[in-house]
Amino acid sequence: MLYIQNLKSGYNGNEVLHGVNLEVGAGEIVAIIGPNGGGKSTLIKSIFRLANIYGGKISFMDKDITKIPTHEVIYEGISYVPQGRQVFDEMSVHENLEMGAYTMTNHALINTNIKEVYEKFPILKEKQKDNAFTLSGGQQQILSIARALMQNPKLLLLDEPSLGLSPKATKDIFEIIKKLNKEGISIMIVEQNAKQAVEIADRTYVLEDGKIALTGGKEILKNEKIRDIYFGGR
C-alpha cells in the first residue's frame, strides 16, 4: 500500500532522513520506534509533505505521491494525526469533526461520517456541544483520531498518540487503534511507548540517526539493542 524508497528529507536544507526504505501493506499496523531525534516525526511529515524531500520516492497504492501537495495526499486516502492532540480548542467537538471534512463537498456523506464517528466513540456524541478544551487529554486524542477518520482514510498516520496521556488513556487509545485496524484501516504509528506499539504492530522499524537500524516483528523486543534503549538492558 505505502512504499518508501531511499527517502532523504528534512527542513530548510538540513537532511534528517538519510535514505529510508520501508513499506506498509494493506491491513497492516506498522510501528516506527527509536530514540528522540532519530527522525520518526520527520518520516510521517515527509509522507504528508510537511517536510522537504531531497531524494527518494514515496508511492501509495502504486501511485507516486512524492511531490504532490498535502491536500492531494488527503484525497488519495491518507489521514494524519499529529502529536500533541492538536484540536481546535474554542470549537465544539462537533465543529472539530466538521473541520476534519473540510475538503469534502458531499454534505450527506459528511453527516453520515459524523454519525458513524459518534457510534464508534460515544463519549464524543455525549460531549458534541462542548468546546474541545474542556475534554480530558485522552478525550482530545480520541477527537483528533475521529477528526482524521472523517476523510474515510485507507491509511492513518499517527504521531505519538500516547504522548502525555495517563496509563488508562494510553490503553484506551491502543485499543482504538487495534479496532480501527480490524475495520480495514492500515496504520503507521510513531510511538515512544515501544512495548505497546510493537505488541500491536505487524512489523516494526527502528529509526536511529535518520536511518533504519532494525526491522522485525514482535520478536524485536527480545533484541539486545532494543532492551538497552528502552528497558535498561532488562
Secondary structure, DSSP 8 states (H G I E B T S, - for coil): -EEEEEEEEEETTEEEEEEEEEEE-TT-EEEEE-STTSSHHHHHHHHTT-SEEEEEEEEETTEE-TTS-HHHHHHHTEEEE-TT----TTSBHHHHHHHHTTT---HHHHHHHHHHHHHH-HHHHHTTTSBGGGS-HHHHHHHHHHHHHTT--SEEEEESTTTT--HHHHHHHHHHHHHHHHTT-EEEEE-S-HHHHHHH-SEEEEEETTEEEEEESGGGGGSHHHHHHHHTT-
